[in-house]
């Protein structure tokens, strides 16, 4: 009887760990959805302001054209950011679905999940020194992603979006630079590279 309980406990342990990972992914998804909703609201406000500007006949044609052009540029940038955030949400949803399916179909036999080897370099308090992005034989990183940043030691409870916010970066940059399959692949006590823009990331 006791042996049966032990085997049952060992079979449930990986599922508990999987549930913790899913909870982290769901938190990232909630944050991404919130950012997408904010971008949608900003987009709607700017479109409304642009419509009012076009309807206003009190200003000169030159001034109206300049403002309309500026508004159009802002709208184009917001549309680009909205598409990027939507793509990140879709990618995270796909990964979450894959993990849920894997968890449901997983055998009860205990398995071990390999984790990336942590760097042996000693950690020091204070801001991390600037580091160069990992290089590949042919740099396949997006053109807008910075090639410089910092090395960050992941702490328990950290999320990709939280690290990006605190370090003037973006979730997509961190995922690409560290060749992560998704935001849920983040592991505690592991050094990762965090790309940083010279100006605050938008």
DOTOR-638138 format. One record per residue: residue number from 1; residue in three letters; x, y negated, z of N, C-alpha, C, CB in turn. Coordinates in Angstrom, 1 decimal, decimal comma, padded with zeros to 4 digits. Each point is the difference from the previous one (the first is absolute). Glycine has a CB too. Layout:
// DOTOR-638138
{NUM Ala {X Y Z} {X Y Z} {X Y Z} {X Y Z}}
...
//
This chain:
// DOTOR-638138
{1 Unk {000,8 001,2 000,0} {-000,8 -001,2 000,0} {000,9 -001,3 000,0} {-001,8 001,3 001,2}}
{2 Unk {002,8 -001,3 -000,3} {000,9 -001,1 000,1} {000,7 -000,2 -001,3} {000,2 000,3 002,5}}
{3 Unk {000,3 000,8 -003,1} {000,7 -000,1 -001,2} {-000,8 -000,5 -001,1} {001,4 001,9 000,7}}
{4 Unk {-002,7 -001,5 -000,8} {-000,9 -000,6 -001,0} {-000,2 -001,5 000,2} {-001,2 002,2 -000,1}}
{5 Unk {001,1 -002,7 001,3} {-000,1 -001,4 000,2} {001,2 -000,8 -000,4} {-001,5 000,5 001,9}}
{6 Unk {002,7 000,1 -001,7} {001,2 -000,6 -000,4} {000,1 -000,1 -001,5} {001,2 000,8 002,0}}
{7 Unk {-001,6 000,3 -002,7} {000,0 -000,1 -001,5} {-001,0 -001,0 -000,5} {000,7 002,4 000,0}}
{8 Unk {-001,9 -002,5 000,7} {-001,0 -001,0 -000,5} {000,6 -001,4 000,2} {-001,9 001,6 000,6}}
{9 Unk {002,6 -001,8 000,5} {000,5 -001,4 000,3} {001,1 -000,3 -001,1} {-000,4 000,3 002,5}}
{10 Unk {001,3 000,7 -002,8} {001,0 -000,3 -001,0} {-000,6 -000,2 -001,4} {001,6 001,4 001,3}}
{11 Unk {-002,7 -000,8 -001,5} {-000,7 -000,3 -001,3} {-000,6 -001,3 -000,1} {-000,5 002,4 -000,2}}
{12 Unk {000,0 -003,0 001,4} {-000,7 -001,3 000,0} {001,0 -001,1 000,0} {-001,9 001,0 001,1}}
{13 Unk {003,1 -000,8 -000,6} {001,0 -001,1 000,1} {000,3 -000,7 -001,3} {001,0 001,3 001,9}}
{14 Unk {-000,8 -000,6 -003,0} {000,3 -000,8 -001,3} {-001,2 -000,8 -000,4} {001,5 001,8 -000,7}}
{15 Unk {-002,8 -001,3 001,0} {-001,2 -000,7 -000,4} {-000,1 -001,3 000,8} {-001,1 002,2 -000,6}}
{16 Unk {001,5 -002,1 001,9} {000,0 -001,3 000,8} {001,0 -001,0 -000,6} {-000,7 001,3 002,1}}
{17 Unk {001,9 -000,8 -002,4} {001,0 -000,9 -000,6} {-000,6 -000,6 -001,3} {001,9 001,3 001,0}}
{18 Unk {-002,6 -000,5 -001,8} {-000,5 -000,5 -001,3} {-001,1 -001,0 000,3} {000,5 002,2 -001,1}}
{19 Unk {-001,3 -002,0 002,1} {-001,0 -001,0 000,4} {000,6 -001,3 000,3} {-001,5 001,8 000,8}}
{20 Unk {002,6 -001,8 000,0} {000,7 -001,3 000,3} {000,5 -000,7 -001,2} {000,7 001,0 002,1}}
{21 Unk {-000,2 -000,2 -003,1} {000,4 -000,7 -001,3} {-001,2 -000,6 -000,7} {002,0 001,7 -000,2}}
{22 Unk {-003,1 -000,9 000,2} {-001,2 -000,6 -000,7} {-000,5 -001,2 000,7} {-000,6 002,3 -000,7}}
{23 Unk {000,7 -002,4 002,0} {-000,4 -001,2 000,7} {000,9 -001,2 -000,4} {-000,8 001,4 001,9}}
{24 Unk {002,1 -001,2 -002,1} {000,9 -001,0 -000,4} {-000,4 -000,5 -001,4} {001,8 000,9 001,4}}
{25 Unk {-002,1 000,0 -002,3} {-000,4 -000,3 -001,4} {-001,3 -000,8 000,0} {001,2 002,0 -000,9}}
{26 Unk {-002,1 -001,6 001,7} {-001,3 -000,7 000,1} {000,2 -001,4 000,5} {-001,2 002,2 000,4}}
{27 Unk {002,1 -002,4 000,5} {000,3 -001,4 000,5} {000,6 -000,8 -001,1} {000,4 000,9 002,3}}
{28 Unk {000,5 -000,4 -003,1} {000,5 -000,7 -001,1} {-001,0 -000,4 -001,0} {002,2 001,2 000,3}}
{29 Unk {-003,1 -000,2 -000,6} {-001,1 -000,3 -000,9} {-000,9 -001,1 000,5} {000,0 002,4 -000,7}}
{30 Unk {-000,3 -002,4 002,0} {-000,9 -001,1 000,5} {000,7 -001,3 -000,2} {-001,0 001,6 001,7}}
{31 Unk {002,3 -001,7 -001,4} {000,7 -001,3 -000,2} {000,0 -000,4 -001,5} {001,4 000,5 002,0}}
{32 Unk {-001,2 000,5 -002,9} {000,0 -000,4 -001,4} {-001,3 -000,4 -000,5} {001,8 001,6 -000,3}}
{33 Unk {-002,9 -001,0 000,8} {-001,3 -000,4 -000,4} {-000,3 -001,4 000,5} {-000,8 002,4 000,1}}
{34 Unk {001,2 -002,7 001,1} {-000,2 -001,4 000,6} {000,7 -001,0 -000,9} {-000,2 000,9 002,3}}
{35 Unk {001,5 -000,6 -002,7} {000,7 -001,0 -000,9} {-000,7 -000,1 -001,4} {002,1 000,6 001,2}}
{36 Unk {-002,6 000,5 -001,7} {-000,7 -000,1 -001,3} {-001,3 -000,8 000,2} {000,9 002,2 -000,7}}
{37 Unk {-001,6 -002,1 001,8} {-001,2 -000,8 000,2} {000,3 -001,5 000,1} {-001,1 002,0 001,1}}
{38 Unk {002,2 -002,3 -000,4} {000,5 -001,4 000,1} {000,3 -000,6 -001,4} {000,9 000,5 002,3}}
{39 Unk {-000,2 000,3 -003,1} {000,3 -000,4 -001,4} {-001,2 -000,2 -000,8} {002,2 001,2 000,2}}
{40 Unk {-003,2 -000,4 -000,1} {-001,3 -000,2 -000,7} {-000,6 -001,3 000,4} {-000,3 002,5 -000,2}}
{41 Unk {000,2 -002,8 001,5} {-000,6 -001,2 000,5} {000,8 -001,2 -000,6} {-000,8 001,2 002,1}}
{42 Unk {002,1 -001,2 -002,0} {000,8 -001,1 -000,6} {-000,3 -000,1 -001,5} {001,8 000,4 001,8}}
{43 Unk {-001,9 000,7 -002,5} {-000,2 -000,1 -001,4} {-001,4 -000,6 -000,3} {001,4 002,0 -000,3}}
{44 Unk {-002,4 -001,6 001,1} {-001,3 -000,6 -000,2} {000,0 -001,5 000,3} {-001,1 002,2 000,6}}
{45 Unk {001,7 -002,6 000,5} {000,1 -001,4 000,3} {000,7 -000,9 -001,1} {000,0 000,7 002,4}}
{46 Unk {001,1 -000,1 -002,9} {000,7 -000,8 -001,1} {-000,8 000,0 -001,2} {002,1 000,7 001,0}}
{47 Unk {-002,8 000,3 -001,4} {-000,9 000,0 -001,2} {-001,1 -001,0 000,2} {000,5 002,4 -000,5}}
{48 Unk {-001,1 -002,5 001,7} {-001,0 -000,9 000,3} {000,5 -001,5 -000,1} {-001,2 001,7 001,5}}
{49 Unk {002,4 -001,9 -001,0} {000,6 -001,3 000,0} {000,3 -000,4 -001,5} {001,0 000,3 002,3}}
{50 Unk {-000,6 000,7 -003,1} {000,4 -000,3 -001,4} {-001,3 -000,4 -000,7} {001,9 001,6 000,1}}
{51 Unk {-003,0 -000,9 000,2} {-001,3 -000,3 -000,7} {-000,5 -001,4 000,3} {-000,5 002,4 000,1}}
{52 Unk {000,7 -002,8 001,2} {-000,4 -001,3 000,5} {000,8 -001,1 -000,7} {-000,8 001,0 002,2}}
{53 Unk {002,1 -000,6 -002,3} {001,0 -001,0 -000,6} {-000,4 -000,3 -001,5} {001,8 000,8 001,6}}
{54 Unk {-002,2 000,3 -002,3} {-000,3 -000,2 -001,4} {-001,3 -000,8 -000,1} {001,1 002,2 -000,6}}
{55 Unk {-002,0 -002,0 001,6} {-001,3 -000,7 -000,1} {000,1 -001,5 000,4} {-001,1 002,1 000,5}}
{56 Unk {002,2 -002,4 000,2} {000,2 -001,4 000,4} {000,5 -000,9 -001,1} {000,5 000,8 002,3}}
{57 Unk {-001,4 -001,8 -002,7} {000,3 -000,8 -001,1} {000,7 -001,3 000,4} {-002,0 001,0 -001,2}}
{58 Unk {002,2 -001,2 002,5} {000,5 -001,3 000,5} {001,5 -000,2 -000,3} {-001,8 000,1 001,7}}
{59 Unk {002,5 001,0 -001,8} {001,5 -000,1 -000,2} {000,3 -000,1 -001,5} {000,4 001,3 002,1}}
{60 Unk {000,8 -001,8 -002,4} {000,4 -000,1 -001,3} {000,3 001,3 -000,6} {001,0 -002,2 000,5}}
{61 Unk {-001,0 002,3 -001,9} {000,2 001,3 -000,6} {001,4 000,6 000,3} {-001,6 -000,8 -001,9}}
{62 Unk {002,6 -000,1 001,9} {001,4 000,5 000,3} {000,1 000,6 001,3} {000,9 -001,8 -001,5}}
{63 Unk {-001,4 001,1 002,5} {000,0 000,5 001,4} {-000,8 001,3 000,1} {000,3 -002,3 000,9}}
{64 Unk {-001,4 002,4 -001,5} {-000,9 001,2 000,1} {000,8 001,2 -000,7} {-002,1 -001,5 000,0}}
{65 Unk {002,7 001,2 -001,1} {000,8 001,1 -000,7} {001,1 000,5 000,9} {-000,6 -001,0 -002,2}}
{66 Unk {001,3 000,1 002,9} {001,2 000,4 000,8} {-000,5 000,8 001,2} {001,2 -002,1 -000,7}}
{67 Unk {-002,3 001,7 001,3} {-000,6 000,7 001,2} {-000,5 001,4 -000,5} {-000,6 -002,2 001,2}}
{68 Unk {-000,1 002,2 -002,3} {-000,5 001,3 -000,5} {001,1 001,0 -000,3} {-001,9 -001,3 -001,0}}
{69 Unk {003,0 000,7 000,4} {001,2 000,9 -000,3} {000,6 000,6 001,3} {000,4 -001,3 -002,1}}
{70 Unk {-000,3 000,4 003,1} {000,5 000,4 001,3} {-000,9 001,1 000,6} {001,1 -002,2 000,3}}
{71 Unk {-002,4 002,0 -000,3} {-000,9 000,9 000,5} {000,1 001,4 -000,7} {-001,6 -001,9 000,7}}
{72 Unk {001,7 001,8 -002,0} {000,0 001,2 -000,8} {001,3 000,8 000,3} {-001,3 -001,1 -001,8}}
{73 Unk {002,4 000,4 002,1} {001,2 000,7 000,3} {-000,1 000,7 001,4} {001,3 -001,6 -001,3}}
{74 Unk {-002,0 000,9 002,2} {-000,2 000,6 001,4} {-000,9 001,2 -000,2} {000,3 -002,2 001,1}}
{75 Unk {-001,3 002,1 -001,9} {-001,0 001,1 -000,2} {000,8 001,2 -000,6} {-001,9 -001,6 -000,3}}
{76 Unk {002,8 001,4 -000,6} {000,7 001,1 -000,7} {000,9 000,7 001,1} {000,0 -001,3 -002,2}}
{77 Unk {000,6 000,5 003,0} {000,9 000,6 001,1} {-000,9 000,8 001,0} {001,7 -001,9 -000,3}}
{78 Unk {-002,8 001,4 000,6} {-000,9 000,7 001,0} {-000,5 001,3 -000,7} {-000,7 -002,2 001,1}}
{79 Unk {000,4 002,1 -002,4} {-000,5 001,2 -000,7} {001,1 001,1 000,0} {-001,5 -001,4 -001,4}}
{80 Unk {002,8 000,9 001,2} {001,1 001,0 000,0} {000,2 000,6 001,4} {001,1 -001,4 -001,8}}
{81 Unk {-001,2 000,6 002,8} {000,2 000,5 001,4} {-001,2 001,0 000,3} {001,2 -002,1 000,7}}
{82 Unk {-002,4 001,8 -001,1} {-001,1 000,8 000,3} {000,1 001,4 -000,7} {-001,4 -002,1 000,2}}
{83 Unk {001,9 002,1 -001,5} {000,2 001,2 -000,7} {001,1 000,9 000,7} {-000,7 -001,1 -002,1}}
{84 Unk {001,8 000,4 002,6} {001,1 000,7 000,7} {-000,5 000,6 001,3} {001,6 -001,6 -001,0}}
{85 Unk {-002,4 000,8 001,8} {-000,5 000,6 001,2} {-001,0 001,1 -000,2} {000,3 -002,2 001,0}}
{86 Unk {-001,1 002,1 -002,1} {-001,0 001,1 -000,3} {000,8 001,2 -000,4} {-001,7 -001,7 -000,8}}
{87 Unk {002,8 001,6 000,0} {000,8 001,1 -000,4} {000,6 000,7 001,3} {000,5 -001,1 -002,2}}
{88 Unk {-000,1 000,3 003,2} {000,6 000,6 001,2} {-001,1 000,8 000,8} {001,7 -001,9 000,1}}
{89 Unk {-002,9 001,3 -000,1} {-001,1 000,6 000,8} {-000,3 001,4 -000,7} {-000,9 -002,3 000,7}}
{90 Unk {000,8 002,2 -002,1} {-000,4 001,2 -000,7} {001,1 001,1 000,2} {-001,2 -001,4 -001,7}}
{91 Unk {002,5 001,0 001,7} {001,1 001,0 000,2} {-000,1 000,6 001,4} {001,4 -001,3 -001,6}}
{92 Unk {-001,7 000,4 002,6} {-000,1 000,5 001,4} {-001,2 001,0 000,1} {001,0 -002,2 000,9}}
{93 Unk {-002,1 001,8 -001,5} {-001,2 000,9 000,0} {000,3 001,4 -000,6} {-001,5 -002,1 -000,1}}
{94 Unk {002,2 002,0 -001,0} {000,4 001,3 -000,7} {000,8 000,9 000,9} {-000,1 -001,2 -002,2}}
{95 Unk {001,1 000,5 002,9} {000,9 000,8 000,9} {-000,8 000,5 001,2} {001,9 -001,4 -000,7}}
{96 Unk {-002,8 000,6 001,2} {-000,8 000,4 001,2} {-000,9 001,2 -000,4} {000,0 -002,3 000,9}}
{97 Unk {-000,6 002,3 -002,1} {-000,8 001,1 -000,5} {000,8 001,3 -000,1} {-001,4 -001,6 -001,3}}
{98 Unk {002,7 001,4 000,7} {000,9 001,2 -000,1} {000,3 000,6 001,4} {000,9 -001,1 -002,2}}
{99 Unk {-000,6 000,2 003,1} {000,4 000,5 001,4} {-001,2 000,7 000,6} {001,7 -001,9 000,2}}
{100 Unk {-002,9 001,3 -000,3} {-001,2 000,6 000,6} {-000,2 001,4 -000,6} {-001,1 -002,3 000,4}}
{101 Unk {001,2 002,4 -001,7} {-000,2 001,3 -000,7} {001,0 001,0 000,4} {-001,0 -001,2 -001,9}}
{102 Unk {002,3 000,7 002,1} {001,1 000,9 000,4} {-000,3 000,4 001,5} {001,6 -001,1 -001,6}}
{103 Unk {-002,1 000,2 002,4} {-000,3 000,4 001,4} {-001,1 001,0 000,1} {000,8 -002,3 000,7}}
{104 Unk {-001,8 002,1 -001,5} {-001,2 001,0 000,0} {000,4 001,4 -000,5} {-001,5 -002,0 -000,3}}
{105 Unk {002,4 002,0 -000,7} {000,4 001,3 -000,6} {001,3 000,6 000,7} {-001,1 -000,8 -002,1}}
{106 Unk {001,6 000,1 003,1} {001,2 000,5 000,6} {-000,1 001,2 000,8} {000,7 -002,4 000,0}}
{107 Unk {000,2 003,3 -000,1} {000,0 001,2 000,8} {000,2 -000,3 001,5} {000,9 001,3 -002,0}}
{108 Unk {-001,4 -000,4 002,9} {000,1 -000,3 001,4} {001,4 000,3 000,5} {-002,4 000,6 000,3}}
{109 Unk {003,3 000,0 -001,1} {001,3 000,3 000,4} {000,8 -001,2 000,2} {000,0 002,1 -001,3}}
{110 Unk {000,8 -002,2 002,4} {000,7 -001,3 000,3} {001,1 -000,2 -001,0} {-000,5 000,3 002,4}}
{111 Unk {000,6 -001,5 -002,9} {001,0 -000,4 -000,9} {000,8 -001,2 000,5} {-001,3 001,0 -001,9}}
{112 Unk {002,4 -001,2 001,4} {000,8 -001,2 000,4} {000,1 -000,9 -001,2} {001,3 001,3 001,7}}
{113 Unk {-001,5 -002,6 -001,5} {000,1 -001,0 -001,1} {001,4 -000,6 000,1} {-002,5 -000,5 000,0}}
{114 Unk {003,3 000,6 -001,1} {001,3 -000,7 000,1} {-000,1 -001,5 000,0} {000,9 001,9 -001,3}}
{115 Unk {-000,1 -002,5 002,1} {000,0 -001,5 000,1} {001,3 -000,5 -000,5} {-001,6 000,1 002,0}}
{116 Unk {001,6 -001,3 -002,6} {001,3 -000,5 -000,5} {001,0 -000,2 001,2} {-001,3 -001,2 -001,8}}
{117 Unk {002,5 001,5 001,5} {001,1 -000,1 001,0} {000,2 -001,5 000,4} {001,1 002,1 -000,9}}
{118 Unk {-001,1 -002,4 002,2} {000,2 -001,4 000,4} {001,4 -000,3 -000,2} {-001,9 000,1 001,7}}
{119 Unk {002,2 -001,4 -001,9} {001,3 -000,5 -000,1} {000,8 000,1 001,3} {-000,7 -001,6 -001,8}}
{120 Unk {002,0 002,0 001,7} {000,7 000,1 001,2} {000,6 -001,3 000,5} {000,6 002,3 -000,7}}
{121 Unk {-000,8 -003,4 -000,1} {000,5 -001,3 000,4} {-000,6 -000,4 001,3} {000,5 -000,6 -002,4}}
{122 Unk {000,2 000,0 003,4} {-000,6 -000,4 001,2} {-000,9 -001,3 -000,3} {002,0 000,9 001,4}}
{123 Unk {-003,1 -000,9 -000,6} {-000,9 -001,2 -000,1} {000,4 -001,1 000,9} {-001,9 001,6 -000,7}}
{124 Unk {001,7 -002,8 000,3} {000,3 -001,2 000,8} {-001,2 -000,8 000,1} {002,4 000,1 -000,7}}
{125 Unk {-002,5 -000,9 001,8} {-001,1 -000,9 000,1} {000,2 -001,2 -000,8} {-000,4 000,8 002,3}}
{126 Unk {-000,7 -001,5 -002,6} {000,1 -001,2 -000,8} {-000,3 000,3 -001,5} {001,7 -000,9 001,6}}
{127 Unk {-001,7 -000,2 -002,4} {-000,4 000,2 -001,4} {001,0 001,0 -000,7} {-001,0 -002,3 000,0}}
{128 Unk {000,4 003,1 -000,9} {000,9 001,0 -000,7} {000,7 -000,7 -001,1} {-001,6 001,8 000,5}}
{129 Unk {002,9 -001,4 -000,8} {000,7 -000,6 -001,0} {-000,6 000,2 -001,4} {002,1 000,3 001,4}}
{130 Unk {-001,8 -001,2 -002,3} {-000,5 000,1 -001,4} {000,7 001,3 -000,6} {-000,4 -002,5 -000,2}}
{131 Unk {-000,4 003,2 -000,6} {000,5 001,1 -000,7} {-000,5 000,0 -001,4} {000,0 001,3 002,1}}
{132 Unk {000,7 -000,5 -003,0} {-000,4 000,1 -001,4} {-001,0 001,1 -000,1} {002,2 -001,0 -000,8}}
{133 Unk {-003,1 000,9 -000,2} {-000,9 001,0 -000,3} {000,7 001,3 -000,5} {-001,8 -001,8 -000,5}}
{134 Unk {001,1 003,0 000,8} {000,6 001,2 -000,5} {000,1 -000,1 -001,5} {-000,9 001,4 001,9}}
{135 Unk {002,0 -000,9 -002,5} {000,1 -000,1 -001,5} {-000,2 001,3 -000,6} {001,6 -001,9 000,3}}
{136 Unk {-002,1 001,9 -001,5} {-000,2 001,3 -000,8} {000,9 -000,1 -001,2} {-002,4 000,3 000,9}}
{137 Unk {002,5 000,8 -001,6} {000,8 000,0 -001,2} {-000,5 -001,0 -001,0} {000,5 002,4 000,3}}
{138 Unk {-001,8 -002,5 -000,4} {-000,6 -001,1 -000,8} {-001,1 -000,6 000,9} {000,4 001,1 -002,3}}
{139 Unk {-000,1 -002,4 002,7} {-000,9 -000,6 001,0} {-001,4 -000,1 -000,5} {002,0 -001,4 000,8}}
{140 Unk {-002,9 002,2 -000,3} {-001,3 000,1 -000,5} {-001,0 -000,9 000,9} {000,5 002,3 -000,9}}
{141 Unk {000,1 -003,2 001,7} {-000,9 -000,8 000,9} {-000,6 -001,1 -000,9} {001,5 000,5 002,0}}
{142 Unk {-002,7 -001,0 -001,5} {-000,7 -001,1 -000,7} {000,8 -001,2 000,0} {-002,2 000,9 000,6}}
{143 Unk {002,1 -001,7 -001,7} {000,8 -001,2 -000,1} {-000,2 -001,0 001,1} {000,0 000,3 -002,4}}
{144 Unk {-001,3 -000,4 002,9} {-000,2 -001,0 001,1} {000,4 000,5 001,4} {-001,9 -000,8 -001,4}}
{145 Unk {002,4 002,0 001,5} {000,4 000,5 001,3} {001,4 -000,5 000,4} {-001,5 002,0 -000,3}}
{146 Unk {001,7 -002,6 001,4} {001,4 -000,4 000,4} {000,9 001,2 000,1} {-001,0 -002,0 001,2}}
{147 Unk {002,3 001,7 -001,5} {001,0 001,1 000,1} {000,8 -000,1 001,3} {000,2 000,0 -002,5}}
{148 Unk {-000,5 -001,0 003,3} {000,6 -000,2 001,3} {-001,0 000,1 001,1} {001,8 -001,4 -001,0}}
{149 Unk {-001,4 001,7 002,2} {-000,9 000,1 001,1} {000,7 000,4 001,3} {-001,9 000,6 -001,6}}
{150 Unk {001,2 000,1 002,5} {000,6 000,5 001,2} {-000,2 001,5 000,2} {-000,4 -002,3 001,0}}
{151 Unk {001,2 002,9 -000,1} {-000,2 001,3 000,4} {-000,8 000,0 001,3} {002,1 000,8 -001,1}}
{152 Unk {-003,2 -000,1 001,2} {-000,9 000,0 001,1} {-000,2 001,4 000,6} {-001,2 -002,0 -001,0}}
{153 Unk {001,3 002,1 002,3} {-000,2 001,3 000,7} {-001,5 000,1 000,4} {002,4 000,0 000,9}}
{154 Unk {-003,1 001,0 -001,5} {-001,4 000,1 000,2} {-000,3 000,4 001,5} {-000,3 000,7 -002,5}}
{155 Unk {-000,7 -001,3 003,1} {-000,4 000,3 001,3} {-001,3 000,8 000,0} {001,2 -002,1 000,9}}
{156 Unk {-001,5 002,8 000,2} {-001,2 000,8 000,1} {-001,2 -001,0 -000,1} {001,2 001,8 001,4}}
{157 Unk {-002,1 -001,6 -002,2} {-001,2 -000,8 -000,1} {000,1 -001,1 -001,2} {-000,3 000,4 002,4}}
{158 Unk {001,5 -000,5 -003,0} {000,2 -000,9 -001,1} {-000,8 000,4 -001,2} {002,3 -000,5 000,9}}
{159 Unk {-002,8 -000,4 -001,7} {-000,6 000,2 -001,3} {000,8 -000,7 -001,0} {-002,3 000,4 001,0}}
{160 Unk {002,2 000,0 -002,3} {000,7 -000,7 -001,1} {-000,5 -001,4 -000,1} {000,3 002,2 -001,2}}
{161 Unk {-001,6 -002,4 001,3} {-000,5 -001,4 -000,2} {000,4 -000,9 001,2} {-002,0 000,9 -001,3}}
{162 Unk {002,1 -000,3 002,5} {000,4 -000,8 001,1} {001,5 -000,4 -000,1} {-001,7 001,2 001,4}}
{163 Unk {002,5 -000,2 -001,8} {001,4 -000,3 -000,2} {000,2 -001,1 -001,1} {000,6 002,3 000,7}}
{164 Unk {-001,4 -002,2 -001,8} {000,1 -001,0 -001,1} {-000,4 -001,4 000,5} {-000,5 001,8 -001,6}}
{165 Unk {-000,5 -001,9 002,4} {-000,5 -001,3 000,5} {001,1 -000,6 000,9} {-002,4 000,7 -000,1}}
{166 Unk {003,0 000,1 001,0} {001,0 -000,6 001,0} {001,3 -000,3 -000,7} {-001,1 001,3 001,8}}
{167 Unk {001,4 -000,8 -002,9} {001,3 -000,2 -000,6} {000,0 -000,6 -001,4} {000,7 002,0 001,2}}
{168 Unk {-001,8 -002,8 -001,5} {-000,1 -000,8 -001,2} {000,2 000,9 -001,2} {000,9 -002,0 001,2}}
{169 Unk {-001,7 003,1 -001,2} {000,2 001,0 -001,1} {-001,4 000,4 -000,5} {002,2 000,8 000,9}}
{170 Unk {-002,3 000,2 -001,7} {-001,3 000,6 -000,5} {000,0 001,5 000,2} {-000,2 -001,9 -001,7}}
{171 Unk {-001,0 002,4 001,9} {-000,1 001,5 000,2} {000,5 000,7 -001,2} {-001,9 -000,3 001,5}}
{172 Unk {001,5 -000,2 -002,7} {000,4 000,7 -001,2} {001,5 000,0 -000,2} {-002,2 -000,6 -001,0}}
{173 Unk {002,9 -000,5 001,4} {001,5 -000,1 -000,1} {000,6 001,1 000,8} {-000,1 -002,5 -000,4}}
{174 Unk {-000,4 002,6 001,7} {000,6 001,0 000,9} {-000,2 001,4 -000,5} {-000,4 -001,6 001,9}}
{175 Unk {-000,8 001,9 -002,4} {-000,3 001,4 -000,4} {000,9 000,3 -001,2} {-002,3 -000,2 000,7}}
{176 Unk {002,5 -000,8 -001,7} {000,8 000,3 -001,2} {001,5 000,1 000,4} {-001,7 -001,2 -001,4}}
{177 Unk {002,2 000,3 002,2} {001,4 -000,1 000,3} {000,5 001,3 000,8} {-000,2 -002,5 000,1}}
{178 Unk {-000,7 003,1 000,7} {000,4 001,1 000,7} {-000,6 001,3 -000,6} {000,1 -001,4 002,1}}
{179 Unk {-000,6 001,3 -003,3} {-000,5 001,2 -000,8} {-000,9 000,8 000,8} {002,1 000,1 -001,3}}
{180 Unk {-003,1 -000,8 002,0} {-001,0 000,7 000,8} {-001,1 000,4 -000,8} {000,7 -001,3 002,0}}
{181 Unk {-001,3 002,4 -001,8} {-001,2 000,5 -000,7} {-001,2 -000,9 000,3} {000,9 002,3 -000,1}}
{182 Unk {-001,0 -002,8 001,3} {-001,1 -000,9 000,5} {000,4 -000,6 001,3} {-001,8 001,5 -001,2}}
{183 Unk {000,9 -002,4 001,6} {000,3 -000,7 001,3} {000,0 001,0 001,2} {-001,1 -002,1 -001,0}}
{184 Unk {000,4 003,2 000,8} {-000,1 000,9 001,1} {001,3 000,8 000,2} {-002,4 000,2 -000,4}}
{185 Unk {003,3 -000,3 -000,5} {001,3 000,8 000,1} {001,0 -000,7 001,0} {-000,3 000,7 -002,4}}
{186 Unk {-000,1 -001,8 003,0} {000,8 -000,7 000,9} {000,3 000,9 001,2} {-000,9 -002,2 -000,8}}
{187 Unk {002,1 002,3 001,3} {000,4 000,8 001,2} {000,7 -000,9 001,0} {000,2 002,1 -001,5}}
{188 Unk {-000,5 -001,8 002,8} {000,7 -000,8 001,0} {001,5 000,4 000,1} {-002,2 -000,1 001,3}}
{189 Unk {003,0 -000,8 -000,7} {001,4 000,2 000,2} {000,8 000,3 -001,3} {-000,6 000,9 002,2}}
{190 Unk {000,1 -001,5 -003,3} {000,7 000,2 -001,3} {000,3 -001,4 -000,5} {-001,2 002,2 -000,5}}
{191 Unk {002,4 -002,4 -000,1} {000,3 -001,3 -000,6} {-000,5 -000,1 -001,4} {002,1 -000,1 001,4}}
{192 Unk {-002,8 -001,0 -001,7} {-000,5 -000,3 -001,3} {000,5 -001,3 -000,5} {-002,1 001,4 000,5}}
{193 Unk {002,1 -001,6 -001,8} {000,4 -001,3 -000,6} {-001,3 -000,8 -000,2} {002,0 001,0 -001,1}}
{194 Unk {-001,9 -002,3 001,5} {-001,2 -000,9 -000,1} {000,4 -001,1 -000,9} {-000,9 000,6 002,3}}
{195 Unk {000,5 -000,6 -003,6} {000,3 -001,2 -000,9} {-000,6 -001,3 000,5} {000,1 001,6 -001,9}}
{196 Unk {000,6 -002,7 001,8} {-000,5 -001,2 000,5} {000,2 -001,1 -001,1} {000,6 000,6 002,4}}
{197 Unk {-001,7 -001,3 -002,5} {000,0 -001,1 -001,0} {000,6 -001,3 000,7} {-002,0 000,9 -001,2}}
{198 Unk {002,7 -001,7 000,3} {000,6 -001,2 000,6} {-001,1 -001,0 000,5} {002,0 000,3 -001,6}}
{199 Unk {-003,1 -000,3 000,9} {-001,2 -000,7 000,5} {-001,0 000,9 000,5} {000,4 -001,8 -001,7}}
{200 Unk {-001,3 001,4 002,6} {-001,0 000,9 000,6} {-000,8 000,8 -001,1} {-000,2 -001,5 002,0}}
{201 Unk {000,1 002,9 -001,8} {-000,7 000,8 -001,0} {-001,5 -000,4 000,0} {001,7 001,9 000,3}}
{202 Unk {-002,3 -002,0 -001,5} {-001,4 -000,4 -000,1} {-000,8 001,2 -000,3} {000,6 -002,3 -000,7}}
//
